[in-house]
């Protein structure tokens, strides 16, 4: 997730419109603050995966 989060932030800094993902990148940033790169994140995304499967 870290490399995708960095890419999203850099795209915003380059001037690309990031208004549609600001909330998501904020949530991802909060998650990265809680769980450092390379740490085990068991169960963190269980609810999100279920909602993606419904789409």
C-alpha positions in Angstrom: 0.0 0.0 0.0 2.9 2.4 0.8 4.0 2.7 -2.9 0.5 3.5 -4.0 0.0 6.1 -1.3 3.3 7.8 -2.2 2.3 7.8 -5.9 -1.1 9.4 -5.0 0.5 12.1 -2.9 3.1 12.9 -5.6 0.4 13.1 -8.3 -1.4 15.7 -6.1 1.8 17.6 -5.5 2.4 17.7 -9.3 -0.9 19.6 -9.7 -3.2 16.7 -10.7 -6.7 16.9 -9.4 -6.8 14.7 -6.3 -10.2 15.9 -4.9 -11.8 12.5 -5.6 -9.2 10.6 -3.5 -8.4 13.0 -0.7 -10.5 11.1 1.9 -9.1 7.7 0.8 -5.4 8.9 0.9 -6.1 10.4 4.3 -7.4 7.1 5.6 -4.5 5.3 4.1 -2.0 7.7 5.6 -3.7 7.2 9.0 -3.3 3.4 8.5 0.4 3.8 7.6 1.0 5.8 10.8 -0.5 3.0 12.8 1.1 0.1 10.9 4.6 0.8 9.6 5.9 -0.4 6.3 6.5 -4.2 6.4 4.4 -4.8 9.5 1.7 -7.4 9.7 -1.8 -5.9 9.2 -3.9 -9.0 9.8 -7.6 -8.2 9.6 -7.2 -4.5 8.9 -8.8 -4.7 5.4 -11.4 -7.5 6.0 -14.3 -5.1 5.9 -13.0 -3.2 2.8 -12.4 -6.4 0.9 -16.0 -7.5 1.5 -17.3 -4.2 0.2 -15.1 -4.4 -2.9 -16.5 -7.9 -3.6 -20.0 -6.5 -3.6 -19.2 -4.0 -6.4 
